[in-house]
Amino acid sequence: MSHAERSVFGIIVLLPLWWGIGFGYISLLLLAGLAASELWQFGRIRLKAPRPEVWALFAFGAYVTVNMNLHVEKITGNSLLSPTLLWIGGALVLWYIQSNDVRVRVQVAIWAIAVLMAEVLAVWLVAHFVIGESSLPIMRSLTGLLLSKQERYVEGLGDTNYLRLFDAEDGTSFLGTPRYAAFFGHPEFFAQATAFVFLLGLSGRSPWPLLLGSAAVVALILDGARSSVAVLIAVLALRMLLTLGKHGGIWALFALIAALSFGALALPPVTEALVTTYERTVDSTNNLRKASTEARSLLYGRTFESLGDAPIFGHGIPGRTVVPGYEPAKVGSHSFLLGALLYCNGLAGTLLFGIFAVTFMRWLWRTRADRPDCVWWTLLLFMILASVVAFDFTRMAILLLCTMLSLDRGRTETDEAMWAVKQFPRTQQKLAASR
């Protein structure tokens, strides 16, 4: 593996360690390690002139940070660091990736993700069958200890400060057990990562689609995020449709759809059985987390009604909770598009992010020659989920990984340069000996 591949492999595999330190500060550790590595090997941080998408992300990050701190009751370290590390930190890493053409072969990423998923499922097995979810303590992370947070966890104190594997406050998984969040802070963010794992597995050679796909399905069942499951199924259906069309199998697909439709609609016993099954499935799904569904409907409605109060620059921060006693259900939350962009940052912030999104997608498309198809399906998945899920470090990390993914190929020019620097003293010694 190249130096970049070893670094990315280590970052992914050691996610439990970063979670134990404090999930929200992974960007700070990553940036510090990246700068130290560059200074150690080259004596400087190698960066070229930023591209338009980097400038746009810098501008959006600065806007969000300033806008948030203008509206908070008291400026704290969290109000300054949280948006800065997410957006400006992401811009810095993207700038470094583009400046040095950092590429990671998809097979290396698949191996790293496979190790991580083995860790995720192994921890759940121990927590569920050996310890028991109800007996599992919620301990403070290293960050929580350093910041002297209270020992007892209370909803709203932040997942970065506490090590919480399960979320029992927001309903249950598809198995009826507490929702599993693994090392991602919250089940919704874990579900996004798991959906990406499924798509990444499809870009690998056999048996990776089966192995990673099965692990992702199990994780999604333990997670219980309905939005990620529904969007992933839609994306997979579209992928299958385009794949069959590309290989001349589109007519066979249409024939299969026609046969299934005829059987479902023309045969009364089959139609009645399907309708009954559908009604039961809808009822059971709604009752799975009925309070969550009703709360989200109320939350989105209140958020939409409040957009006109500050349309240009937004409200800066989420508003009051719509569910008494449940702090996270605030107006302007639980949706990146409606909440984080339009409600919190207004039309100005939405325009800045739109510029970044367009220029970023354009750069990805222009450099698409050796990118695996999971990059495009992941972007589509995240764009759809943006309407019902907030943007967090998990999604930023996956997007940055997607910019580095490439199909199998040799070393990049950057890797060759690093190898030459390391070999230079040995070369000089060999020349001197030969003389």
N, C-alpha and C positions, 0 to 999 in steps of 0.2 A: 504493500500500500504506500501511496505517497504521503508526505507530511500532512497535507490537508485531510486526506482520508483517515489517517490515524487520529487526528484531532477530532473530527466529526464523529468517528466511531466511539471515541472515549466520552465525548459529551453526551451522546445518546445513551450509552450503556450505564453511565454513572448518574442518570437522572434521579434515582433514589437518594443519592448523596446531595445533589442540589436541592431536592425537596426537603431534606433534613436541615439544610442550612437556612433555607427560606426561599420559597418558589419565586416570589416577586423580585428577587435580587439576582436571578441568574444572569440577566443582561449585564449587570455590573461586574460579576465575576468573569463573564465571557470577554467583555471589553478589556478588563485589566489583564487577563491572560493573553489576549491577542496582542496588546501593546507590548507586554513584556517579552513575548516570543519574538516579535519583530525587532525590538531593540537588541535583544541578545544575539540574534543571528546576523542582522544586517546593520545594526547601529542606528537605524532610523525606521520610521513607519512608512512603508512604500505605498503612496497614494497618488493617483492621477487626478486630473480635474474632474470634479463631480459631474455626473450626467444630469439631465433635467429631472428625472424621477427622484434622484437623491435630493436635489434642491427643494423639490415640492414636498418631500417627506420631512425634511428639516423645517420648512416653513409651517407645515401642518402641526408638527410636534411643538414648535415654539408657540404657535397660536393656542393650542389646547392647554399648554402649561400656564400661559399667562391668563387665559380666559377662566380657567378653573380657579386659580388663586385670587382672581379679582372678586369671585363670588363666595368663597368659603368664609366662614366666620373667623377662622384663625389659620394662618399659614403655618403648616407643619412640614416636617421632613417628608412625610408620606405624600402630601399634596404637591410637593415639588418633585420628588423622585419618581413617583408612580407614572405620570405621563411622560416624564423626560426619558426614563429608561425604556419605556415601551416604544415610543415613536422616534425620538432622537437617537436612542441606542440602536433601534432597528435600522435607521438611516445610516449610521456609522458602519454597521456590519455590512449592509448592502453596498456602501461605497468601497469598502475593502474588497469585497467579493468581485465587484466589477473592475476595480483597478488592477487586480492580480489574476483575473480570469480563473478564479478558484473553482475547480470542478471535482466532483465526487462521483465515482461510478455507481450506478444504481445497485449493483450486486453488493457493494460494500455497505450501502445504506440499508439494504434488505437484511444483511447479516446482523447489523447493529440493532435494527428494529426487532428482529427475531429474538435476540438476547433480552432486549427490554421487555417484550411481551411475555417471555418465559418468567422474568422477574415479577411482572405484574400479576400473572395468573398464580404463580407460586405463593405470593403474599396473600392473595385472596383465599387460597386453599387453607393456609395456616390460620388466617383470621377467622374463616367461617367454620371449619371443622375442628380445629384444635382449641382456639381461644374463645371464639364466639363474638359476634359483633357487639352485643350488649356489654360484654366484659372488656372490650378493647378500650384502653384509656386514650384520651386526647391530650397529648403532651405538647409542650411548647417547642417550637423549632429553635435553632441556634439564634436566629434573629429575634424571636420572641423573648428568649432568655436575656440577650444583650440589651433589649429595649425594656426589660423588666415588666413585661405584660403579666396580667393576673393569671394565676394557675388554671382557674376554671374557665373553660371556653364558653363564650356567649355569642350567639349569632350576630354577625356584623362587626366583630373585632378583626376580621381579616384572616384568610386561609394561609397567608404567608407566615403569620406568627404562630400557627398551630399545625400540628401534624394530624390531619383528619383524613382517614382512609374512606370513611363512609359518611353519607349525608342522609340521616334519618328524618331531618326536619322537612324535607321536600318530597315526601312520598316514598314509594318503594320501586324496586326494579321489576322486570318482567317476571321474575321468579317469586315475587312477594317479599324479598329480603331488602334490607336497607341498600340504598343506591351506592354503588362502588365508584369512588373517584380516583383510586390508585394514587399516583404521585403528581396529579395535575391540578389539585386544589379544589375542583368542583366537577360534578358529573357531566355538566354540559361541555366543559373544555376537554374532559377525557373522551367524550363521545366524538368530538371533532377529530381528535388525534386517532381514535380507533377507526373512524371512517377513512382517514388518510392511509392507515395501515392496510386496510382492505384494498384500496386502489393501488398502493405501492406494490402489494403482492402480485397483482395482475401484470405488472411490468417485468416480473422476474421469470426465470425459466422454471420448469417443473423440478421439484414439487412445491416451489414457493407459493404459487397461487392457492394451493390447497391448504398448506400449513398456516400461512399468515391469514388467509381468508377464514379458516376455521377459528383461529385464535381471536380474530376481530369480531366474529359473530358471537362467540362466547362472552367477550368483553362487553359488547353492546347489550346483550341480554342482562348481564350483571349491572350495567349502567342504568338502563331504563330511560334513555333520552329518546323520546318519540320523534322529535323533529329530525335528529340526525339519521335515525333509521329510515324514515320516510324519504328524506332527500337522497340518501345513499341508494335506496332502491330505484328511485327515479333516474339517478345518474347512471347506474348500472344498466337499466333498461335502455337508455339512450345510447350508451356505449355499445351494447350488444346489437342494437339496431344498425348503428353506423358500421360496425365491424362486419356484420353479415352483408350489408350493402356493398362494402368495399370488396368482399370476396365473392360476390355474385350470389349470395344466399338470401337476398332480400325477398325474392318471390316465394321461397320456401317458408320464410317467416310469415309473410302475408297469408299463405295457404294455411299455416298452423293457426293463425289468429282467426281466420274465417271458419275453420273447422270447430275451434273452441267456442266461437260465438254462436254458431248454429246449434251445437250441442247444448249450450247454456240457455238459449232463448227458445228453441223449437221443441225441446223435450220437457214437458211440465214437471215430472219428478225431479229432474236435475235443476230446473229453474227454481222450484220451491226450496230445495235443499240449499242452494247457493244464497237465496234471499235470507233464509233463516240464519245461516252461518254468518252472513254479513251483519245482520242486526245484532246478533249476540256479540260479535267482535267489536262493533261500535260501542255497545253498552259497556262491555268490560274494559275497553280502552279509556272511555270517558270516566269510568268509576275508578280507574287505576290511580289517578291523581286529580280527582274532580276539583278539589280546592285550588290546585295549581292552574288548571284550565280556566276556571272562573276568574282567578286573580289576574292571569295574563290578559284575559279579555278586558277586564276593568282597567288594567294598567295601560294597555295600548290605547284604549278609548280616552282616558284622561291625558295621556301624552299628546295625542293628536289634537285634542281640544286646546291644549296649552301652547301649541306652536305659534299661534298668532300673538302671544304676549311679548315675545322677543324674537321676531323672525330673522333679523339680520345677523346678530352676534350670538344669539342663543342665551340660555339660562346659566351656562357655565358648568353647573353641577346638577345631578338629579334632584327632584323635588321631594315632597313628602311621600310616605308610604301609603299605599292604597289598602293594605291589610293591617289593621291594628295588631301590634305585637310582633309583626314580621318585618324587620327593618330592610332587608334587601329588596322587597317589592316596592321600589320607589318609582314615581313618575319620571320617565326619561331613562329607565334602565331596561335590561333584558331585550334590547334590540339595538344593533349597531347603527342601522340606517335611520330608523325613526327616533331612537333615543340619543345615542352618543353623537350622531352627526346633526340631525335637524333640531332636536330639542336642546341639547347641551351646547352646540357650537354654531347653530344657525346656518343661514345660507352662505356666509363667508367661509366658515370652516368646511362646509360640505363642498364648496367650490374648490378649495385647496386640496381636499382629499380626492376629489374627482380628477383634478389635474395629475396628481400622483398616480391614480389608478390607470388612467389612459396612457400616460407615458411609460409606466411600468409594463403594462400589457404589450405595448408596441415594442419595447426592447426585448421582451421574452419572445415575441413572435419573430422578430428579426434574427434572433439567435436560436431558432427552434431546430436547427439541423440535426443535432445529436441529443435532443432532450427526449426522455421517455414520455409516453402518453399520459402517465399518471399525473404529470404536472398540470396539464390542461383540465383533466377531470377534477383534480383537487381544487383548482381555481373556480370551476363552475360550482362545485359543492359549497365552497366558502361564500360565493356570491349569493347563492340561494339562502344559506343559513344566516347571512348578515341581517335578514329581516327579523329574525326571532332569537338570535344569540349575540351576546356582547363580544367585542374584539378583545382578546387578551394575549399574553405572551405565547401561549400555545400556538395560536394561529400565526403570529408573527414568526415564530421559530420554524414552523412548517413551511411558510412562504419563503423564508431565507434558505431553507434546505432545498426547496424546489428550484431556486435559482442556481444551485450548485450541481444538481443531479444531471448526469450525462450517461449515455450508453457506453458500453465497454470500449475503452480506447487507451492509448498509451499515455505517458506523462505529458502534462502541459508544459509550456515554455517556462512557467514559474517554477514548477517542480524540477525541471532540468537545471535552471539557474541555481536553485538551492542545493541540488546535488553537486554541481560544479564547485560551489563555494566550499562545501565540506571536503571535497576531494582535492582542492588546490594544494594544501600543504603536503599531502602524500605525493602528488605529482611532482612537486619541487624536489622532494627527497629522492624520488626515483631518478630524476634527471641528474641530480648531483652525484648519485652513486654510479650512474652509467658513465659519467665523465671521468 
